[in-house]
Amino acid sequence: MTDHTTDLRSAWDAALDGVPGSFSLALLADGVEVTRRADEPHYAASTMKLAVLGALLRARTSSSVHVHSEFPSVTGGTFALRQLDDQDDWTWHRMDHEVDAYDLADRMVTVSGNLAADLLLERVGFAAVRHLLDELGLPDIRVERLIGDAAAQEQGITNTVTAMALARLVRHWATSDDPAGPDALALMARQTHLGMIPAGLPAGTWSASKGGWVTGVKNDVALVRPVAAPEYVLAVCTTTDLSDTDGMTLVAHLSAVTWEHWNRWHAS
């Protein structure tokens, strides 16, 4: 009898053989858990936005937010986020105006807006994010500073995740009766940055994902719904010296390997 868990883990190892860096993977599905160094921490990049989203949806408060670009640093003083460090001009074009919090959530997730994320994290507060993560048993997602808070980063105050924690968060939204789940997954399903896990799936495959990328770090987590096999959540976290393009291509390849083995696993 084939040990499918070992088979998939071996396929991941083969794909990563000789590639320098730290690579963590977690696949969760009904009754299935396959991992590779899934509890190793990685810089979160934009995957921390999922924790902010969860806290916002848990609060269930629909209100407007005044758009601004100067924020308090957790070390004291203030810092200014720069538009050139963002992927989302929409929010910047509404500077000094009121914007609905859920419109900001859309920009934060679907186009990975950094200004939108900082505005929402400032609104919900670090304590609310920590409370949510503690309640869900996800202490390995750590949100300690706003995006662009360079003074905090210089002092080692940062945001980190693990592949297992990201997978468990998305799996929770997909399988529990948490009222935040449908809204969170609906936003993730409208993701426009599809160069990592979704890029490794056959065209037309439904997925709901959120990635994070900076130089040296390429992370992604996705709920994937194949037509001929059960749904699964895959999280991939990478810390490597690969170029941005090669790093994303590697995550896409790991996704493709996972898809192939998962569907073979469940072939009739």
Protein Blocks (a to p, Z undefined) as FASTA:
>chain_A
ZZfklmmmmmmmmmmgopacddddddddehiacdehklbccdfklmlmmmmmmmmmmnop
acdddddfbdcdfkgpjddddfklpcbfklmmmgoiacdfklmmmmmmmnopaklmmmmm
mmnopklmmmmmmmnopakbccfbdehilmlmmnopacdddfklmmmmmmmmmmmmcfkl
mmmmmmmmmpcblklmmmmpcehiacdddddddehiacdddddddfkbccdddddddddf
bdfklmmmmmmmmmmmmmmmmmmmmpZZ
